[in-house]
Structure formats: C-alpha cells, structure tokens
Amino acid sequence: MKEIKLEKLIGKHVLTGVDLYNKEIKNMYDNDFEDAECISFVLDGITYTAIEDPNDAYRSSLDKIGISKHKIKNLFPPVRVLVRVRPDDVTEEFDALEFLNIANGKIILTVGTGNTGDYYPYFISEFIPENMYFV
C-alpha cells in the first residue's frame, strides 16, 4: 500500500464505495498477528484504505492510510463530497477527516484518530450511509 497523508484528501471529490472490515496485521512488538479495523473507500475512482494501529493494546489510533488494492464490495451511485479536517470540539481533539455530502451538508464518512490529546485516543472509521443523497 502506498501511504499518503490525510491532508492530501482535502477538497471536493466523488465517493462511490465504502467497506468496513477487520484484517490480521502483524504486531511489531511481539511479531504476533492482531485483528485491526480497516475502512476502504473509493474517491474519484481511487481506492484508499485506513488501518487501525495494531500495536497500541487497549488504546487505538489511525496507523496509516494509503492507496490500496482492496476490492470494494459496497459500491453505490456517485455522491459528491467535500473532505475537510474534522474540527476539535470542547471535549476532545481530532486528527481526522470528515466527508460531507455536498447536496445536504451531512457527514457520510469520518476517518482518523479521536481524542488525540488524551491518554486514550481511538480509531475513527464511521460510515453513515443514511446521510447520502444521490443526484
């Protein structure tokens, strides 16, 4: 997988597929395999995959995101989205992206790490298909 930075995805795109799944990833501390949450999505015809860090035990975070060869099973008609950095709020900080449906302004997808300024960060891979609006 060719890794990229989250910021590379900021801007207007067309979203056509999303898959949420788990994958066995090698843990660098003990060379054992652990179950890691993954989310793959198709933007402008390119498949990207975000993978949870399998090395962080009881905490969670985004390990990496990149262009992948994952075959998306959940394809749908094109949805125009605006990808932006998720803003921090009063209670927590984020290193994440939100994919907003341009037609209705609702969040369809969020990917990254939440609660980054705390001892217990968490991986975000949230897909809200009911917020999609097809034009």
N, CA, C and O atoms as a MOPAC input file, in Angstrom:
PM7 MOZYME 1SCF
protein

 N      0.84900 1    -1.17700 1     0.00000 1
 C      0.00000 1     0.00000 1     0.00000 1
 C      0.89400 1     1.24100 1     0.00000 1
 O      1.80500 1     1.35800 1     0.82000 1
 N      0.63100 1     2.14800 1    -0.91000 1
 C      1.36700 1     3.40200 1    -0.97800 1
 C      0.73400 1     4.39100 1     0.01100 1
 O     -0.39200 1     4.84500 1    -0.19700 1
 N      1.46300 1     4.72400 1     1.08800 1
 C      0.92900 1     5.59800 1     2.13100 1
 C      0.83500 1     7.04100 1     1.66700 1
 O      1.62400 1     7.50900 1     0.84700 1
 N     -0.16300 1     7.73500 1     2.22300 1
 C     -0.35300 1     9.15800 1     1.97300 1
 C     -0.65800 1     9.85100 1     3.29500 1
 O     -0.91500 1     9.18700 1     4.29900 1
 N     -0.63100 1    11.15500 1     3.30200 1
 C     -1.03900 1    11.93400 1     4.46900 1
 C     -2.52500 1    12.25000 1     4.33600 1
 O     -3.02800 1    12.44600 1     3.23000 1
 N     -3.22000 1    12.30000 1     5.46200 1
 C     -4.65100 1    12.60000 1     5.46000 1
 C     -4.96200 1    13.87300 1     4.67800 1
 O     -5.95000 1    13.93000 1     3.94700 1
 N     -4.12600 1    14.88600 1     4.83100 1
 C     -4.37100 1    16.20100 1     4.23700 1
 C     -4.44400 1    16.14300 1     2.70800 1
 O     -5.03500 1    17.02600 1     2.08700 1
 N     -3.85700 1    15.12600 1     2.10100 1
 C     -3.87700 1    15.00200 1     0.64600 1
 C     -5.30000 1    14.84200 1     0.11000 1
 O     -5.56200 1    15.15300 1    -1.05200 1
 N     -6.21100 1    14.36300 1     0.93800 1
 C     -7.58200 1    14.09400 1     0.50400 1
 C     -8.51600 1    15.28700 1     0.67700 1
 O     -9.67300 1    15.20300 1     0.26600 1
 N     -8.07500 1    16.37400 1     1.25600 1
 C     -8.92800 1    17.53900 1     1.48700 1
 C     -9.36200 1    18.13800 1     0.14500 1
 O     -8.55500 1    18.30600 1    -0.76900 1
 N    -10.64900 1    18.45200 1     0.05200 1
 C    -11.18400 1    19.07800 1    -1.15300 1
 C    -12.45500 1    18.38700 1    -1.62100 1
 O    -13.02700 1    17.57000 1    -0.90000 1
 N    -12.89900 1    18.72000 1    -2.84000 1
 C    -14.11800 1    18.14900 1    -3.41400 1
 C    -13.76800 1    16.88400 1    -4.19600 1
 O    -12.79400 1    16.84400 1    -4.94900 1
 N    -14.60100 1    15.84300 1    -3.99300 1
 C    -14.38800 1    14.55100 1    -4.63600 1
 C    -15.72200 1    13.89000 1    -4.93400 1
 O    -16.78400 1    14.41100 1    -4.59400 1
 N    -15.64600 1    12.72800 1    -5.57800 1
 C    -16.81000 1    11.87700 1    -5.79700 1
 C    -16.54400 1    10.55800 1    -5.07600 1
 O    -15.53900 1     9.89300 1    -5.33100 1
 N    -17.45500 1    10.18600 1    -4.17300 1
 C    -17.36200 1     8.95800 1    -3.38000 1
 C    -18.27600 1     7.90900 1    -4.00600 1
 O    -19.44900 1     8.18100 1    -4.26200 1
 N    -17.74000 1     6.69700 1    -4.25700 1
 C    -18.55100 1     5.65600 1    -4.91200 1
 C    -18.53000 1     4.29900 1    -4.20900 1
 O    -19.10100 1     3.33800 1    -4.72500 1
 N    -17.89300 1     4.19900 1    -3.05900 1
 C    -17.88800 1     2.91900 1    -2.34900 1
 C    -17.20100 1     3.01600 1    -1.00200 1
 O    -16.27800 1     3.80900 1    -0.81700 1
 N    -17.66600 1     2.19200 1    -0.05100 1
 C    -17.08000 1     2.13600 1     1.29600 1
 C    -17.22500 1     0.72100 1     1.83000 1
 O    -18.30100 1     0.12900 1     1.74400 1
 N    -16.14200 1     0.17400 1     2.38300 1
 C    -16.16300 1    -1.12200 1     3.06500 1
 C    -15.54900 1    -0.96800 1     4.45100 1
 O    -14.49600 1    -0.34700 1     4.60000 1
 N    -16.19600 1    -1.52500 1     5.45600 1
 C    -15.65700 1    -1.63600 1     6.81100 1
 C    -15.37800 1    -3.11000 1     7.06200 1
 O    -16.23200 1    -3.95600 1     6.79800 1
 N    -14.18200 1    -3.42800 1     7.57200 1
 C    -13.82800 1    -4.82600 1     7.79000 1
 C    -12.64900 1    -4.91500 1     8.75900 1
 O    -12.02700 1    -3.90500 1     9.08900 1
 N    -12.35500 1    -6.11700 1     9.20200 1
 C    -11.19300 1    -6.37900 1    10.04700 1
 C    -10.17100 1    -7.18000 1     9.25900 1
 O    -10.51800 1    -7.95000 1     8.36400 1
 N     -8.89600 1    -6.98300 1     9.61000 1
 C     -7.80700 1    -7.64700 1     8.90600 1
 C     -6.73100 1    -8.01000 1     9.92100 1
 O     -6.47600 1    -7.25700 1    10.86000 1
 N     -6.10200 1    -9.16800 1     9.73000 1
 C     -4.99600 1    -9.58000 1    10.58900 1
 C     -3.74000 1    -8.79400 1    10.19400 1
 O     -3.29400 1    -8.86300 1     9.04900 1
 N     -3.17300 1    -8.04700 1    11.15000 1
 C     -1.99300 1    -7.21400 1    10.92600 1
 C     -0.90700 1    -7.66700 1    11.89800 1
 O     -1.19300 1    -7.96300 1    13.05800 1
 N      0.32800 1    -7.72000 1    11.43000 1
 C      1.44100 1    -8.14100 1    12.27900 1
 C      1.76300 1    -7.05300 1    13.30600 1
 O      1.93700 1    -5.88500 1    12.96000 1
 N      1.83800 1    -7.45800 1    14.56400 1
 C      2.17700 1    -6.56600 1    15.66600 1
 C      3.70000 1    -6.47400 1    15.75300 1
 O      4.36800 1    -7.50000 1    15.88700 1
 N      4.25700 1    -5.26800 1    15.68000 1
 C      5.71200 1    -5.10900 1    15.64800 1
 C      6.38900 1    -5.41200 1    16.98300 1
 O      7.60300 1    -5.61000 1    17.01800 1
 N      5.63600 1    -5.45300 1    18.07800 1
 C      6.24900 1    -5.69100 1    19.38900 1
 C      6.54600 1    -7.15400 1    19.66200 1
 O      7.58600 1    -7.48600 1    20.23000 1
 N      5.63000 1    -8.03300 1    19.25700 1
 C      5.84800 1    -9.44800 1    19.56000 1
 C      5.73500 1   -10.34200 1    18.32500 1
 O      5.68700 1   -11.56600 1    18.44800 1
 N      5.69400 1    -9.74400 1    17.14800 1
 C      5.59200 1   -10.46400 1    15.87500 1
 C      4.37700 1   -11.38600 1    15.79400 1
 O      4.35400 1   -12.32400 1    14.99800 1
 N      3.38700 1   -11.11800 1    16.60700 1
 C      2.14300 1   -11.86700 1    16.56200 1
 C      1.17000 1   -11.08600 1    15.66800 1
 O      1.40500 1    -9.91700 1    15.36100 1
 N      0.09400 1   -11.73000 1    15.26100 1
 C     -0.90200 1   -11.04400 1    14.44500 1
 C     -2.08200 1   -10.62800 1    15.30800 1
 O     -2.51500 1   -11.36500 1    16.19300 1
 N     -2.59200 1    -9.43700 1    15.03400 1
 C     -3.74800 1    -8.92400 1    15.75700 1
 C     -4.80000 1    -8.46600 1    14.77800 1
 O     -4.49700 1    -8.10300 1    13.64100 1
 N     -6.03600 1    -8.48500 1    15.22700 1
 C     -7.14900 1    -8.02100 1    14.42800 1
 C     -7.15000 1    -6.50000 1    14.41600 1
 O     -7.18000 1    -5.87700 1    15.47700 1
 N     -7.11900 1    -5.89400 1    13.23800 1
 C     -7.15100 1    -4.44000 1    13.11700 1
 C     -8.36800 1    -4.03600 1    12.29700 1
 O     -8.69200 1    -4.67400 1    11.29500 1
 N     -9.03000 1    -2.98500 1    12.72300 1
 C    -10.16700 1    -2.44800 1    11.98800 1
 C     -9.64700 1    -1.70400 1    10.76000 1
 O     -8.63000 1    -1.01300 1    10.82800 1
 N    -10.34400 1    -1.84800 1     9.65400 1
 C     -9.96100 1    -1.17200 1     8.40900 1
 C    -11.20000 1    -0.55100 1     7.77900 1
 O    -12.31900 1    -1.02700 1     7.97600 1
 N    -10.98600 1     0.51300 1     7.02500 1
 C    -12.03900 1     1.09300 1     6.21300 1
 C    -11.42000 1     1.43900 1     4.87500 1
 O    -10.38400 1     2.10000 1     4.80500 1
 N    -12.06400 1     0.98500 1     3.81800 1
 C    -11.62900 1     1.30100 1     2.46100 1
 C    -12.73700 1     2.09800 1     1.79400 1
 O    -13.92100 1     1.85700 1     2.03100 1
 N    -12.34400 1     3.04400 1     0.96300 1
 C    -13.33000 1     3.87300 1     0.26400 1
 C    -12.77100 1     4.28100 1    -1.08500 1
 O    -11.55700 1     4.32800 1    -1.28700 1
 N    -13.68600 1     4.57800 1    -2.01300 1
 C    -13.30900 1     4.96000 1    -3.36800 1
 C    -13.62200 1     6.43300 1    -3.56900 1
 O    -14.77600 1     6.85400 1    -3.48900 1
 N    -12.57700 1     7.20900 1    -3.83100 1
 C    -12.70300 1     8.64100 1    -4.13400 1
 C    -12.15700 1     8.86800 1    -5.53000 1
 O    -11.00600 1     8.53400 1    -5.81100 1
 N    -12.96400 1     9.42700 1    -6.39500 1
 C    -12.53800 1     9.74800 1    -7.76400 1
 C    -11.91800 1     8.53800 1    -8.46300 1
 O    -10.96800 1     8.67500 1    -9.23400 1
 N    -12.46600 1     7.35000 1    -8.18400 1
 C    -12.00400 1     6.13800 1    -8.84100 1
 C    -10.77600 1     5.48900 1    -8.22400 1
 O    -10.31300 1     4.46100 1    -8.71900 1
 N    -10.23900 1     6.06300 1    -7.15900 1
 C     -9.05300 1     5.51500 1    -6.48600 1
 C     -9.47300 1     4.93500 1    -5.13400 1
 O    -10.19900 1     5.57700 1    -4.37500 1
 N     -9.01100 1     3.71700 1    -4.84200 1
 C     -9.33800 1     3.08100 1    -3.56800 1
 C     -8.27900 1     3.42200 1    -2.52700 1
 O     -7.08000 1     3.26600 1    -2.76000 1
 N     -8.75000 1     3.89100 1    -1.37400 1
 C     -7.89400 1     4.21000 1    -0.22700 1
 C     -8.29600 1     3.30500 1     0.92300 1
 O     -9.46400 1     2.94200 1     1.06300 1
 N     -7.31900 1     2.94400 1     1.74700 1
 C     -7.59500 1     2.13600 1     2.93000 1
 C     -6.93000 1     2.78100 1     4.14200 1
 O     -5.75500 1     3.14700 1     4.10800 1
 N     -7.71300 1     2.91100 1     5.21500 1
 C     -7.20600 1     3.39400 1     6.50500 1
 C     -7.19500 1     2.19900 1     7.44600 1
 O     -8.16800 1     1.45000 1     7.52800 1
 N     -6.06900 1     2.02700 1     8.16300 1
 C     -5.88500 1     0.85500 1     9.02600 1
 C     -5.61800 1     1.29700 1    10.45900 1
 O     -4.81400 1     2.19500 1    10.70900 1
 N     -6.30200 1     0.65600 1    11.38600 1
 C     -6.09300 1     0.89300 1    12.81100 1
 C     -4.71500 1     0.38100 1    13.21600 1
 O     -4.25500 1    -0.63400 1    12.69300 1
 N     -4.05800 1     1.06600 1    14.13400 1
 C     -2.75500 1     0.63900 1    14.64000 1
 C     -2.92800 1    -0.62500 1    15.47600 1
 O     -3.60900 1    -0.59000 1    16.50100 1
 N     -2.32400 1    -1.74900 1    15.06000 1
 C     -2.47400 1    -2.99400 1    15.82300 1
 C     -1.51400 1    -3.08300 1    17.00500 1
 O     -1.54300 1    -4.07500 1    17.73300 1
 N     -0.67500 1    -2.09000 1    17.21600 1
 C      0.37200 1    -2.15000 1    18.24100 1
 C      0.06300 1    -1.37600 1    19.51200 1
 O      0.92200 1    -1.26500 1    20.38700 1
 N     -1.13300 1    -0.84400 1    19.63100 1
 C     -1.36600 1     0.05600 1    20.75100 1
 C     -2.23600 1    -0.51700 1    21.86600 1
 O     -2.77300 1     0.23500 1    22.68000 1
 N     -2.37800 1    -1.81900 1    21.91100 1
 C     -3.05400 1    -2.52600 1    23.01100 1
 C     -4.45900 1    -2.00000 1    23.26400 1
 O     -5.31400 1    -2.10600 1    22.38500 1
 N     -4.72600 1    -1.43200 1    24.44600 1
 C     -6.07400 1    -1.03300 1    24.83700 1
 C     -6.46900 1     0.34200 1    24.31200 1
 O     -7.61900 1     0.75200 1    24.46800 1
 N     -5.53700 1     1.05900 1    23.69300 1
 C     -5.86200 1     2.32300 1    23.03900 1
 C     -5.91800 1     2.06300 1    21.54000 1
 O     -5.58100 1     0.96900 1    21.08700 1
 N     -6.33300 1     3.04200 1    20.78300 1
 C     -6.47500 1     2.85000 1    19.36200 1
 C     -6.15500 1     4.15300 1    18.63600 1
 O     -6.31000 1     5.23800 1    19.19600 1
 N     -5.70700 1     4.03700 1    17.37800 1
 C     -5.43700 1     5.22500 1    16.57100 1
 C     -5.29800 1     4.80000 1    15.11700 1
 O     -5.21400 1     3.61100 1    14.81000 1
 N     -5.27400 1     5.77700 1    14.23500 1
 C     -5.01700 1     5.50500 1    12.82800 1
 C     -3.54700 1     5.16700 1    12.67900 1
 O     -2.68300 1     5.94300 1    13.08600 1
 N     -3.25600 1     4.00900 1    12.09500 1
 C     -1.87100 1     3.62200 1    11.84500 1
 C     -1.38800 1     4.24500 1    10.54800 1
 O     -0.37300 1     4.94100 1    10.51900 1
 N     -2.13600 1     3.98300 1     9.45900 1
 C     -1.74500 1     4.52800 1     8.16600 1
 C     -2.94200 1     4.57300 1     7.24000 1
 O     -3.94100 1     3.88200 1     7.44000 1
 N     -2.81100 1     5.40800 1     6.21600 1
 C     -3.81400 1     5.49300 1     5.16400 1
 C     -3.05400 1     5.54400 1     3.84800 1
 O     -1.98800 1     6.15100 1     3.74900 1
 N     -3.62000 1     4.89800 1     2.84600 1
 C     -2.93100 1     4.90700 1     1.56100 1
 C     -3.76600 1     4.33800 1     0.44100 1
 O     -4.87800 1     3.84900 1     0.64400 1
 N     -3.20400 1     4.41600 1    -0.73800 1
 C     -3.83200 1     3.84900 1    -1.92600 1
 C     -3.66300 1     2.34100 1    -1.84300 1
 O     -2.55800 1     1.84600 1    -1.62300 1
 N     -4.75100 1     1.61600 1    -2.01900 1
 C     -4.69500 1     0.16500 1    -1.83100 1
 C     -5.32100 1    -0.57900 1    -3.00600 1
 O     -5.89500 1     0.02000 1    -3.91600 1
 N     -5.19100 1    -1.89100 1    -2.95500 1
 C     -5.76800 1    -2.75700 1    -3.97500 1
 C     -6.99300 1    -3.50000 1    -3.45600 1
 O     -7.45600 1    -4.45700 1    -4.07700 1
 N     -7.51700 1    -3.05600 1    -2.31000 1
 C     -8.70300 1    -3.70600 1    -1.74500 1
 C     -9.85400 1    -3.62200 1    -2.74700 1
 O    -10.12000 1    -2.56100 1    -3.31100 1
 N    -10.51800 1    -4.72800 1    -2.95700 1
 C    -11.66100 1    -4.78000 1    -3.87300 1
 C    -12.92000 1    -4.41300 1    -3.08800 1
 O    -13.39000 1    -5.19200 1    -2.25900 1
 N    -13.46000 1    -3.22800 1    -3.35300 1
 C    -14.64500 1    -2.72700 1    -2.64900 1
 C    -15.87800 1    -3.53900 1    -3.04600 1
 O    -16.15400 1    -3.72700 1    -4.23100 1
 N    -16.61100 1    -4.01300 1    -2.04600 1
 C    -17.83800 1    -4.77100 1    -2.28400 1
 C    -19.07200 1    -3.88300 1    -2.21800 1
 O    -20.05700 1    -4.13300 1    -2.91300 1
 N    -19.02400 1    -2.84900 1    -1.38400 1
 C    -20.17300 1    -1.97000 1    -1.18300 1
 C    -20.03500 1    -0.73400 1    -2.07800 1
 O    -19.58600 1     0.32600 1    -1.64200 1
 N    -20.43300 1    -0.90200 1    -3.33100 1
 C    -20.39400 1     0.20600 1    -4.28900 1
 C    -21.78100 1     0.83500 1    -4.38700 1
 O    -22.79000 1     0.16200 1    -4.17300 1
 N    -21.82800 1     2.12200 1    -4.71000 1
 C    -23.10200 1     2.83500 1    -4.82900 1
 C    -22.96600 1     3.94600 1    -5.86200 1
 O    -21.85500 1     4.26200 1    -6.28800 1
 N    -24.09400 1     4.54600 1    -6.27300 1
 C    -24.02900 1     5.64300 1    -7.24400 1
 C    -23.15800 1     6.78200 1    -6.70000 1
 O    -23.04000 1     6.94200 1    -5.48500 1
 N    -22.55400 1     7.56700 1    -7.58400 1
 C    -21.65300 1     8.64400 1    -7.15200 1
 C    -22.31200 1     9.65600 1    -6.21400 1
 O    -23.44600 1    10.08600 1    -6.42900 1
 N    -21.57300 1    10.02100 1    -5.17300 1
 C    -22.01200 1    11.05200 1    -4.22600 1
 C    -20.90800 1    12.11300 1    -4.17800 1
 O    -19.75100 1    11.80700 1    -3.89000 1
 N    -21.27800 1    13.34500 1    -4.46100 1
 C    -20.30100 1    14.43600 1    -4.39900 1
 C    -20.06800 1    14.79300 1    -2.93400 1
 O    -21.01300 1    15.04100 1    -2.18500 1
 N    -18.78400 1    14.81500 1    -2.53300 1
 C    -18.43500 1    15.08000 1    -1.13700 1
 C    -17.37800 1    16.18300 1    -1.03500 1
 O    -16.59400 1    16.42200 1    -1.95400 1
 N    -17.39500 1    16.82900 1     0.10300 1
 C    -16.34400 1    17.76600 1     0.47900 1
 C    -15.60300 1    17.12400 1     1.63700 1
 O    -16.19500 1    16.83500 1     2.67700 1
 N    -14.31200 1    16.90100 1     1.46000 1
 C    -13.49600 1    16.30000 1     2.51300 1
 C    -12.78900 1    17.43100 1     3.24200 1
 O    -12.10900 1    18.25200 1     2.62700 1
 N    -12.95700 1    17.46500 1     4.56300 1
 C    -12.34100 1    18.51900 1     5.37500 1
 C    -11.76900 1    17.91600 1     6.65000 1
 O    -12.10000 1    16.79200 1     7.02700 1
 N    -10.90700 1    18.68300 1     7.30300 1
 C    -10.36100 1    18.27700 1     8.59900 1
 C    -11.48600 1    18.37600 1     9.62800 1
 O    -12.19500 1    19.38000 1     9.68600 1
 N    -11.64200 1    17.33800 1    10.43000 1
 C    -12.66800 1    17.37600 1    11.48000 1
 C    -12.22900 1    18.37800 1    12.53500 1
 O    -11.12600 1    18.26800 1    13.07000 1
 N    -13.07500 1    19.35000 1    12.84100 1
 C    -12.69100 1    20.35500 1    13.84200 1
 C    -12.68400 1    19.78000 1    15.26500 1
 O    -13.48300 1    18.90400 1    15.59600 1
 N    -11.77600 1    20.28300 1    16.08900 1
 C    -11.77000 1    19.92000 1    17.50300 1
 C    -13.02600 1    20.49300 1    18.14200 1
 O    -13.60800 1    21.45200 1    17.63400 1
 N    -13.44100 1    19.90300 1    19.25800 1
 C    -14.56300 1    20.48000 1    19.99200 1
 C    -14.13800 1    20.74000 1    21.43300 1
 O    -12.95800 1    20.62100 1    21.76300 1
 N    -15.06800 1    21.08700 1    22.27300 1
 C    -14.76800 1    21.47600 1    23.65000 1
 C    -14.12800 1    20.34400 1    24.44200 1
 O    -13.29500 1    20.59800 1    25.31200 1
 N    -14.50000 1    19.10500 1    24.15700 1
 C    -14.04200 1    17.98000 1    24.98000 1
 C    -12.89700 1    17.17100 1    24.39800 1
 O    -12.22200 1    16.45400 1    25.13700 1
 N    -12.65500 1    17.26500 1    23.08300 1
 C    -11.58000 1    16.44900 1    22.52700 1
 C    -10.98600 1    17.02600 1    21.24000 1
 O    -11.58200 1    17.86800 1    20.56800 1
 N     -9.77000 1    16.52800 1    20.92800 1
 C     -9.05500 1    16.93700 1    19.72900 1
 C     -9.08500 1    15.78900 1    18.72500 1
 O     -9.18500 1    14.62200 1    19.10200 1
 N     -8.99500 1    16.14100 1    17.43400 1
 C     -9.06200 1    15.13800 1    16.37200 1
 C     -7.91400 1    15.29600 1    15.39000 1
 O     -7.41300 1    16.39700 1    15.16300 1
 N     -7.51200 1    14.18400 1    14.81800 1
 C     -6.64100 1    14.13600 1    13.64900 1
 C     -7.40400 1    13.24700 1    12.67900 1
 O     -7.06800 1    12.08000 1    12.47700 1
 N     -8.45000 1    13.83300 1    12.08000 1
 C     -9.37800 1    13.04400 1    11.27800 1
 C     -9.96000 1    13.88900 1    10.15300 1
 O     -9.90000 1    15.11900 1    10.17100 1
 N    -10.52700 1    13.18600 1     9.17300 1
 C    -11.20500 1    13.82900 1     8.06200 1
 C    -12.68400 1    13.49800 1     8.10500 1
 O    -13.07500 1    12.39800 1     8.49500 1
 N    -13.50400 1    14.46100 1     7.70100 1
 C    -14.93700 1    14.25600 1     7.53600 1
 C    -15.26700 1    14.38900 1     6.05700 1
 O    -14.74000 1    15.26200 1     5.36800 1
 N    -16.14200 1    13.51600 1     5.57800 1
 C    -16.60500 1    13.54900 1     4.19400 1
 C    -18.05600 1    14.01300 1     4.24300 1
 O    -18.94300 1    13.25900 1     4.64200 1
 N    -18.29100 1    15.25000 1     3.83900 1
 C    -19.63000 1    15.82200 1     3.87200 1
 C    -20.29500 1    15.71800 1     2.51200 1
 O    -19.67900 1    16.00000 1     1.48400 1
 N    -21.55700 1    15.31000 1     2.51300 1
 C    -22.33800 1    15.26900 1     1.29800 1
 C    -22.57700 1    16.71200 1     0.86300 1
 O    -23.16900 1    17.49200 1     1.60900 1
 N    -22.12500 1    17.07300 1    -0.32700 1
 C    -22.27600 1    18.44900 1    -0.80100 1
 C    -23.75100 1    18.81300 1    -0.96900 1
 O    -24.12700 1    19.96500 1    -0.75800 1
 N    -24.58900 1    17.84600 1    -1.34700 1
 C    -26.00600 1    18.11500 1    -1.59800 1
 C    -26.79700 1    18.47500 1    -0.34200 1
 O    -27.72200 1    19.28400 1    -0.40600 1
 N    -26.43800 1    17.87700 1     0.81200 1
 C    -27.23000 1    18.14600 1     2.01700 1
 C    -26.39300 1    18.57300 1     3.23000 1
 O    -26.95600 1    18.87400 1     4.28300 1
 N    -25.07200 1    18.60300 1     3.10300 1
 C    -24.20700 1    19.06500 1     4.19000 1
 C    -24.00300 1    18.07400 1     5.31800 1
 O    -23.35900 1    18.40700 1     6.31300 1
 N    -24.52900 1    16.87300 1     5.19500 1
 C    -24.42400 1    15.88300 1     6.26400 1
 C    -23.15000 1    15.05100 1     6.11400 1
 O    -22.66800 1    14.82600 1     5.00400 1
 N    -22.61500 1    14.60100 1     7.24800 1
 C    -21.41000 1    13.77400 1     7.26000 1
 C    -21.75700 1    12.34800 1     6.84300 1
 O    -22.66500 1    11.72600 1     7.39400 1
 N    -21.00000 1    11.83700 1     5.84100 1
 C    -21.18500 1    10.46600 1     5.37000 1
 C    -20.11800 1     9.55200 1     5.96300 1
 O    -20.39200 1     8.40200 1     6.30700 1
 N    -18.90100 1    10.07500 1     6.07900 1
 C    -17.76600 1     9.24900 1     6.45900 1
 C    -16.80900 1    10.06800 1     7.31900 1
 O    -16.59300 1    11.25200 1     7.06000 1
 N    -16.23500 1     9.43500 1     8.34400 1
 C    -15.18900 1    10.04000 1     9.16000 1
 C    -14.08400 1     9.01000 1     9.33800 1
 O    -14.34900 1     7.84900 1     9.64900 1
 N    -12.83000 1     9.44800 1     9.13700 1
 C    -11.67500 1     8.55400 1     9.21100 1
 C    -10.54100 1     9.27100 1     9.92600 1
 O    -10.24400 1    10.42300 1     9.61000 1
 N     -9.89500 1     8.60000 1    10.89500 1
 C     -8.73200 1     9.18100 1    11.56900 1
 C     -8.63800 1     8.75500 1    13.01800 1
 O     -8.98000 1     7.62800 1    13.37500 1
 N     -8.16100 1     9.68600 1    13.86000 1
 C     -7.99100 1     9.43200 1    15.29000 1
 C     -8.72400 1    10.49700 1    16.08700 1
 O     -8.63000 1    11.68800 1    15.78800 1
 N     -9.45000 1    10.06000 1    17.09900 1
 C    -10.13300 1    10.97300 1    18.00500 1
 C     -9.44600 1    10.99800 1    19.34700 1
 O     -8.69000 1    10.09000 1    19.69000 1
 N     -9.71600 1    12.05400 1    20.11400 1
 C     -9.17800 1    12.19800 1    21.46400 1
 C     -7.64600 1    12.17300 1    21.44500 1
 O     -7.02100 1    11.55100 1    22.30500 1
 N     -7.04900 1    12.84700 1    20.46900 1
 C     -5.59800 1    12.79700 1    20.28900 1
 C     -4.81400 1    13.41900 1    21.43700 1
 O     -3.65900 1    13.05400 1    21.65200 1
 N     -5.40800 1    14.34400 1    22.17600 1
 C     -4.70600 1    14.99400 1    23.27900 1
 C     -4.84400 1    14.27000 1    24.60300 1
 O     -4.45000 1    14.80100 1    25.64200 1
 N     -5.39400 1    13.07400 1    24.58400 1
 C     -5.66900 1    12.34000 1    25.81400 1
 C     -4.87300 1    11.03100 1    25.83800 1
 O     -4.27900 1    10.63400 1    24.83600 1
 N     -4.87200 1    10.37700 1    26.98600 1
 C     -4.18700 1     9.09500 1    27.15100 1
 C     -4.90200 1     7.96600 1    26.41600 1
 O     -4.29500 1     6.93300 1    26.13300 1
 N     -6.19200 1     8.15000 1    26.10200 1
 C     -6.99100 1     7.11700 1    25.45200 1
 C     -7.51400 1     7.57200 1    24.09300 1
 O     -8.70900 1     7.83000 1    23.95400 1
 N     -6.64100 1     7.67500 1    23.08300 1
 C     -7.13300 1     8.00800 1    21.74400 1
 C     -7.91600 1     6.83100 1    21.16700 1
 O     -7.85100 1     5.72200 1    21.69500 1
 N     -8.65100 1     7.06900 1    20.09300 1
 C     -9.40400 1     5.98900 1    19.46300 1
 C     -9.43800 1     6.15800 1    17.94500 1
 O     -9.44900 1     7.27500 1    17.42800 1
 N     -9.45500 1     5.03300 1    17.25100 1
 C     -9.53200 1     4.99000 1    15.79800 1
 C    -10.95600 1     5.29600 1    15.36600 1
 O    -11.91100 1     4.75700 1    15.92500 1
 N    -11.09700 1     6.16600 1    14.36500 1
 C    -12.42000 1     6.50900 1    13.84500 1
 C    -12.55300 1     5.94000 1    12.43600 1
 O    -11.73800 1     6.23200 1    11.56100 1
 N    -13.56300 1     5.14400 1    12.22700 1
 C    -13.91900 1     4.64000 1    10.89600 1
 C    -15.44100 1     4.55800 1    10.85900 1
 O    -16.02600 1     3.48200 1    10.98200 1
 N    -16.05100 1     5.69100 1    10.69000 1
 C    -17.50100 1     5.79400 1    10.78400 1
 C    -18.11400 1     6.06600 1     9.41300 1
 O    -17.74400 1     7.02400 1     8.73400 1
 N    -19.04600 1     5.21900 1     9.02200 1
 C    -19.76000 1     5.35300 1     7.75500 1
 C    -21.23700 1     5.51200 1     8.07400 1
 O    -21.82000 1     4.67100 1     8.75900 1
 N    -21.85300 1     6.59600 1     7.57700 1
 C    -23.26200 1     6.88400 1     7.84800 1
 C    -24.00100 1     6.95000 1     6.51300 1
 O    -24.24600 1     8.04100 1     5.99700 1
 N    -24.36000 1     5.79200 1     5.94700 1
 C    -24.95500 1     5.77600 1     4.61300 1
 C    -26.31000 1     6.48300 1     4.52300 1
 O    -26.68600 1     6.93600 1     3.44200 1
 N    -27.04300 1     6.58700 1     5.61800 1
 C    -28.33600 1     7.25800 1     5.56500 1
 C    -28.19700 1     8.76500 1     5.27200 1
 O    -29.18700 1     9.42100 1     4.94900 1
 N    -26.98200 1     9.31300 1     5.38300 1
 C    -26.75000 1    10.72200 1     5.06700 1
 C    -26.40200 1    10.95700 1     3.59600 1
 O    -26.17700 1    12.09500 1     3.18600 1
 N    -26.35600 1     9.88100 1     2.80000 1
 C    -26.05000 1    10.03700 1     1.38400 1
 C    -27.26200 1    10.59500 1     0.64400 1
 O    -28.41200 1    10.30200 1     0.97200 1
 N    -26.96800 1    11.39100 1    -0.34200 1
 C    -28.00200 1    11.95300 1    -1.20900 1
 C    -27.47900 1    11.85100 1    -2.62000 1
 O    -26.43600 1    12.42300 1    -2.93600 1
 N    -28.18100 1    11.13700 1    -3.47200 1
 C    -27.72200 1    10.91300 1    -4.84200 1
 C    -28.34800 1    11.92400 1    -5.78900 1
 O    -29.54900 1    12.18200 1    -5.72400 1
 N    -27.53500 1    12.49500 1    -6.66900 1
 C    -28.03900 1    13.44000 1    -7.66200 1
 C    -27.80100 1    12.93400 1    -9.06300 1
 O    -28.16200 1    13.60300 1   -10.03100 1

